Amino acid sequence: MRKPDNAVLTQTARVALGVAAMVAVMLIVYAVIGKLTPPVVFGALYSGALGVANFFVMGMMVQSMADRMAERQLSEQEIADLSLQMQNRMRLSYNMRMIALFALLVLGIAVFHFDALASILAALFPSVVIRVLQILEARKAPEAKGSDNP
């Protein structure tokens, strides 16, 4: 396995911070309503960590594919073929990661008796954080373009 580049580490850290913030808010809500228990805490932490790990693995997959494309000069046909192959690999990777995430989530709930709602919500937090980061980046992009023009 290759060493993760700065982009993968930076984006994973951003997602991890967002997930941690959302887990903290969720735990505060559980505490306020009087439902904060160890299964809630451990389920939220477990599922949040799984989601961040899933994001990191996806980032490493994208990095690996980008490195493969940059390794050598390719003809247009080779680029098209490699692009299709990479799309298929990404689809397979996504499916395998979702199956593994689901299995580990079920394991945490069934075997370790983590709170189901807290576990499921925390497993969804990385997707929410990623969407929010995408929206923030999209809003920032026009400003950056506008500042380049004198």
N, C-alpha and C positions, 0 to 999 in steps of 0.2 A: 504494500500500500504506500502510495506517495505521501509526502508531507503536505498537509493542507496549506494552501497559499493564504495570503493576507485577506483576500476578499472573502474566502470561505470562513475564516476565523472571525472577521469583523461582522459579517452578516449573522453568523451563528450567535455571536455575543449579543447583537442587537435583539435577536429573537429571544434569546435566553433572558435578557433583562425585561423584555415585554411580558414574557410568560411569568417570570417571577413576580412582576407587579400585579398581573391579573390573578395569580394564585393568592398573593397577599390580600388583595381586595376580597376575593371569594372567602378566604378564611376569616377575614374581619366580619363579613356578612354572616357567616355561620356562627361566629362568636356573639354577634349582636342578637341573633334570633335564638341563642341558647342551644345550638345544635353542634357546637364544635367538640369533636371527640377525636381520639387518636386515629380511628379508621378514616375519618374525614381528612385529617392532616396528612397521613401517610398516603392515602389515595391521591390526593391533590399533588403532593410532591413527586410521587412515583409516576403518575401520568404526565405531569408537566415535564419531568426529566425525559420520559420516553419520547414526547413530542419534539423536544429540542434535539435529542439524539437522532431522531428520524430526519429532522431538517439538516443536521450535520452530514449524515450519510448521503442525502440527496445532493448537498453541496459538493461533496467529494466525487460523486458520480458525474456531475456536470463538469467539475474541474478535470476529471480524467478524460472526458470526451473532448473538451476544449483543447487539452494537451495533445490528444491524438490528431486533431485536425491541424494543429500548428506544427506538428513534427516534420512535415515535408510538404513540398509544393504539390498540389493536386490539380488535375484537369477538372473542367466543369462537370464532366460525367462522373468522375471519382468523387467530387464534392457532393453531387446529388445522391449517389449511391451511399456514401458514408453518412450523409444527413438522414436518409431514410433508415439506415441501420441504427443510427443513434436515437432516432425517434422511437423505434421499436424497443431498443434497450431501455430507454427512459420509461416507456409505458410498462415494460416488464418490471423494472426496478420499482416503479410506483406501486404496481399491484402487489409485488412481494413485500414491500415495506408496509403497505396497508394491512395485509394479512398478518404479518408479524406483529404490528402494532395492536391489531384487534386481539390476537391470541394472547399477547402479554397483558393487555387490558383485562381480558376475561380471567387470566391466571391471577392477576392481582385481586380482582373482585371475588372470585370463587375460592381460591386457595388461601390468600392472605386476609380475606374478609374486609378489604378496603370498601369505603362507602362508594356505592355505584354512581350516584349523582355527581359527587365531587370528582371521582375518577374520570367520568365521561366528559364533564365540563372542562377539566384541566387538559384532557386530551385534545379538545377543540381549540384551546387557547392559541397554540402556535399558528393555526390558520387565520385566526382573527388578527394576531400581531402582524403576520405577513401582509395581510390585506391593508391594514392601517399603514404599515411602512411603505407599501406600494402607493397608496394615496398620497402620503406625505412627499414621497419622491416625485410623483407626477405634478404635484403643486409647486414643488421647488424647481423643477426643470424649466418652465417658462421664465421664471425670474432669472435663472442663471443665463439663459439665452439672451434675455433682454439686457443684462448687464454687460455683455460682450460688445454690443453695438454702441459706438460713441454718440 
